[in-house]
Amino acid sequence: MSALERNLGFLLHDVARLMRKRFEQSARQSGLGLTRSQWQVLAHLAKHEGIQQGALADLLEIEPITLVRILDKLQELDLVERRPHATDRRIWLLYLKPSAGPVLDTMWTIGDRTRAEALEHVSSKDRDHLMQALFTMRENLLAACSRANED
């Protein structure tokens, strides 16, 4: 194993990149014709329906104008709708349309299959250890970021 392969950050990034690549391959084969960015918006909306556009852009870590373009396309495909905020005309709230349900079902199926492929030869015990280690790492980094923001 090379020094680069032993680098945790590189390995985490590479595994995530390959999972995205494999997901995209399967998504293209599904015939739905959505981009990875569109899939991500739908996935986040499924968890955060009614979210404001600006908050969703922050959550996705993309520029608001980039999100607007993605939402325009998803709205054109009848998957997403924008609703006005009750008291602020500048704010749009985002909701999934009923037609997004089957698309999301396909997306979750592809995601399940991608995870199964990634974990194929990883024992149940090792999966548990991996998840615990990643949760701990995330908590450590969140705490470090929080401390840095206090300074």
C-alpha positions as CSV (number, residue, x, y, z in Angstrom):
1,M,0.0,0.0,0.0
2,S,1.4,3.4,-1.0
3,A,1.7,6.4,1.3
4,L,-1.1,8.0,-0.7
5,E,-3.4,5.0,-0.2
6,R,-2.7,5.1,3.5
7,N,-3.9,8.8,3.7
8,L,-7.3,8.7,5.3
9,G,-8.6,11.9,3.7
10,F,-7.6,10.7,0.2
11,L,-9.1,7.2,0.8
12,L,-12.4,8.7,2.2
13,H,-12.6,11.0,-0.8
14,D,-11.8,8.3,-3.3
15,V,-14.4,5.9,-1.9
16,A,-17.1,8.6,-1.9
17,R,-16.1,9.6,-5.5
18,L,-16.4,6.0,-6.6
19,M,-19.7,5.5,-4.9
20,R,-21.0,8.6,-6.7
21,K,-19.6,7.4,-10.0
22,R,-21.3,4.0,-9.6
23,F,-24.6,5.6,-8.5
24,E,-24.5,7.8,-11.6
25,Q,-23.8,4.8,-13.9
26,S,-26.8,3.0,-12.5
27,A,-28.9,6.2,-12.6
28,R,-28.1,6.7,-16.3
29,Q,-29.2,3.1,-17.0
30,S,-32.5,3.7,-15.2
31,G,-33.5,6.0,-18.0
32,L,-34.8,8.8,-15.8
33,G,-32.4,11.3,-17.3
34,L,-31.5,13.2,-14.2
35,T,-28.2,14.6,-13.3
36,R,-26.4,13.9,-10.0
37,S,-27.1,17.5,-8.9
38,Q,-30.8,17.0,-9.6
39,W,-30.8,13.7,-7.6
40,Q,-29.1,15.4,-4.7
41,V,-31.7,18.2,-4.6
42,L,-34.6,15.6,-4.7
43,A,-32.9,13.6,-1.9
44,H,-32.5,16.6,0.3
45,L,-36.1,17.8,-0.4
46,A,-37.4,14.4,0.6
47,K,-35.9,15.0,4.0
48,H,-36.5,18.7,4.3
49,E,-39.8,19.5,2.5
50,G,-40.9,23.1,2.9
51,I,-37.3,24.3,3.2
52,Q,-36.4,27.8,1.8
53,Q,-34.4,27.9,-1.3
54,G,-31.5,29.7,0.4
55,A,-31.4,27.2,3.2
56,L,-31.3,24.3,0.7
57,A,-28.4,26.0,-1.2
58,D,-26.5,26.2,2.1
59,L,-27.3,22.6,3.0
60,L,-26.0,21.4,-0.5
61,E,-23.1,23.8,-0.3
62,I,-23.8,25.3,-3.7
63,E,-24.4,28.9,-4.8
64,P,-28.1,30.0,-4.8
65,I,-28.1,30.8,-8.5
66,T,-26.9,27.2,-9.2
67,L,-29.7,25.8,-7.1
68,V,-32.2,28.1,-9.0
69,R,-31.2,26.5,-12.3
70,I,-31.5,23.0,-10.9
71,L,-34.9,23.8,-9.4
72,D,-36.1,25.4,-12.7
73,K,-35.3,22.1,-14.5
74,L,-36.9,20.0,-11.8
75,Q,-40.0,22.2,-11.8
76,E,-40.1,21.8,-15.6
77,L,-40.0,18.1,-15.1
78,D,-43.0,18.4,-12.7
79,L,-41.0,17.0,-9.8
80,V,-40.7,20.1,-7.6
81,E,-42.9,23.1,-6.8
82,R,-42.1,26.4,-5.3
83,R,-44.6,27.9,-3.0
84,P,-44.6,31.5,-1.7
85,H,-43.7,32.2,1.9
86,A,-46.8,33.2,4.0
87,T,-45.3,36.6,5.1
88,D,-42.2,37.3,2.9
89,R,-42.7,37.5,-0.9
90,R,-39.0,37.2,-1.5
91,I,-38.9,33.7,0.0
92,W,-39.9,30.5,-1.9
93,L,-40.5,27.2,-0.1
94,L,-39.8,24.0,-1.8
95,Y,-42.0,20.9,-2.0
96,L,-41.9,17.6,-4.0
97,K,-44.7,17.0,-6.4
98,P,-46.5,13.6,-6.2
99,S,-44.7,12.6,-9.5
100,A,-41.4,12.7,-7.6
101,G,-42.4,9.6,-5.5
102,P,-41.6,7.0,-8.2
103,V,-38.4,8.8,-9.1
104,L,-37.3,8.8,-5.4
105,D,-38.2,5.1,-5.1
106,T,-35.9,4.4,-8.1
107,M,-33.2,6.6,-6.5
108,W,-33.4,4.8,-3.2
109,T,-33.2,1.4,-4.9
110,I,-30.1,2.5,-6.9
111,G,-28.6,3.8,-3.6
112,D,-29.2,0.6,-1.8
113,R,-27.7,-1.4,-4.7
114,T,-24.6,0.9,-4.8
115,R,-24.1,0.5,-1.0
116,A,-24.4,-3.2,-1.3
117,E,-21.8,-3.3,-4.0
118,A,-19.4,-1.2,-2.0
119,L,-19.9,-3.3,1.1
120,E,-20.0,-6.7,-0.6
121,H,-17.0,-8.3,1.0
122,V,-17.1,-6.4,4.3
123,S,-18.3,-8.4,7.3
124,S,-21.2,-7.3,9.4
125,K,-18.9,-6.7,12.3
126,D,-16.5,-4.6,10.2
127,R,-19.5,-2.6,8.8
128,D,-20.5,-1.8,12.4
129,H,-16.9,-0.8,13.3
130,L,-16.7,1.4,10.2
131,M,-19.9,3.2,10.9
132,Q,-19.0,3.8,14.5
133,A,-15.6,5.1,13.6
134,L,-17.1,7.4,11.0
135,F,-19.7,8.7,13.4
136,T,-17.0,9.4,16.0
137,M,-14.8,11.1,13.4
138,R,-17.8,13.3,12.4
139,E,-18.5,14.2,16.0
140,N,-14.8,15.0,16.6
141,L,-14.7,17.3,13.5
142,L,-18.0,19.0,14.4
143,A,-16.7,19.8,17.9
144,A,-13.4,21.1,16.5
145,C,-15.3,23.3,14.0
146,S,-17.5,24.6,16.8
147,R,-14.5,25.4,19.0
148,A,-12.8,27.2,16.1
149,N,-15.9,29.3,15.6
150,E,-15.8,30.3,19.2
151,D,-12.3,31.8,18.9
